């Protein structure tokens, strides 16, 4: 039968050869971002699987995204570890970017709220001012 020649992957055990030479880990080189055209930068993002929005993402956003990817990749290599698949690094980069955006939004709101509270506080008459005003009447 045709099915007799097919085996399920789960039945196959992969054993690494302890005598095999170690895999050479190579650092990813950062491009010269300031010399790249937007299209070239998008090509770099595509190559590593990083998403981008052609209409909304600025060159700075795309550069930071790619720089973060290269940093994560190279940190693994520098630590003697095989880097995870590109899609995993891309997920980490995008997750960190979303967390940074949330943090920045909270900071802006906190600063705005703090400013409003200071204005309200400065507009409240203090007890001392009330006592002085009452004394003058």
C-alpha positions in Angstrom: 0.0 0.0 0.0 1.0 3.6 -0.5 0.8 4.4 3.2 3.4 1.8 4.1 6.3 4.0 2.9 5.2 7.0 4.9 6.2 7.4 8.5 5.0 10.0 11.0 7.6 12.6 12.1 6.9 11.8 15.8 8.3 8.3 15.3 11.7 9.7 14.2 14.2 10.6 16.9 16.9 13.0 15.9 20.1 12.5 17.7 22.9 15.0 17.3 26.3 13.5 16.7 28.5 14.5 19.6 31.6 14.2 17.3 30.2 16.6 14.7 32.0 19.9 14.5 30.1 22.8 16.2 28.0 25.0 14.0 29.7 28.3 13.3 27.5 31.1 14.6 27.7 34.2 12.6 26.7 37.7 13.8 24.2 39.6 11.7 25.7 42.8 10.3 23.8 46.0 10.7 23.3 47.9 7.5 24.2 51.6 7.3 20.6 52.7 8.0 21.2 56.4 7.1 22.3 55.3 3.6 19.3 53.0 2.9 16.3 54.1 0.9 12.9 53.2 2.4 12.5 50.3 -0.1 15.9 48.8 0.8 15.0 49.1 4.5 11.6 47.3 3.9 13.6 44.6 2.0 15.7 44.1 5.2 12.5 43.8 7.3 11.1 41.3 4.8 14.2 39.3 4.9 14.0 38.7 8.6 10.2 38.5 8.8 9.5 41.8 10.5 6.1 43.4 9.7 5.8 47.0 8.6 3.0 49.3 7.4 4.2 51.0 4.2 1.9 54.0 4.7 2.1 54.5 8.4 5.6 53.4 9.6 8.2 56.0 9.4 11.8 55.2 8.4 12.8 55.7 12.1 10.2 53.1 13.3 11.4 50.6 10.7 15.1 51.3 11.6 14.4 50.8 15.3 12.6 47.6 14.6 15.4 46.2 12.5 18.1 47.3 15.0 16.2 45.6 17.8 16.0 42.4 15.7 19.8 42.5 15.0 20.6 43.1 18.6 18.5 40.1 19.8 20.0 37.9 17.1 23.5 39.0 17.9 23.0 38.7 21.7 22.3 35.0 21.1 25.3 34.5 18.9 27.5 36.4 21.4 26.3 34.1 24.2 27.2 31.0 22.2 23.6 30.1 21.5 22.0 29.4 18.2 19.5 32.2 17.6 15.9 31.3 17.6 14.0 31.3 14.3 13.5 34.7 12.8 9.7 34.6 13.5 10.4 34.2 17.2 12.8 37.1 17.3 10.2 39.1 15.3 7.5 38.3 17.8 9.8 39.5 20.6 10.7 42.7 18.8 7.0 43.5 18.1 6.0 42.7 21.7 8.7 45.0 23.1 7.6 47.7 20.7 4.0 47.5 21.8 5.1 47.5 25.5 7.2 50.6 24.9 4.3 52.3 23.2 2.0 51.5 26.1 4.6 52.8 28.5 5.1 56.0 26.6 1.3 56.5 26.4 1.0 56.0 30.2 3.8 58.4 30.8 2.2 61.1 28.6 -1.1 60.6 30.4 0.5 60.6 33.8 2.4 63.8 33.0 -0.8 65.4 31.6 -2.7 64.3 34.7 0.0 65.6 37.0 0.0 69.0 35.3 -3.8 69.2 35.7 -3.5 68.4 39.4 -0.9 71.1 39.9 -3.1 73.6 38.2 -6.1 72.6 40.3 -3.9 72.7 43.4 -2.6 76.2 42.6 -6.1 77.4 42.1 -7.3 76.2 45.5 -7.1 78.8 48.2 -5.1 77.5 51.1 -6.2 77.6 54.8 -3.6 80.4 55.4 -5.1 82.5 52.6 -8.6 81.9 53.8 -7.6 83.0 57.4 -5.9 86.1 56.0 -9.0 86.9 53.9 -11.3 86.4 56.8 -9.2 88.6 59.0 -9.4 91.5 56.5 -13.2 91.4 56.4 
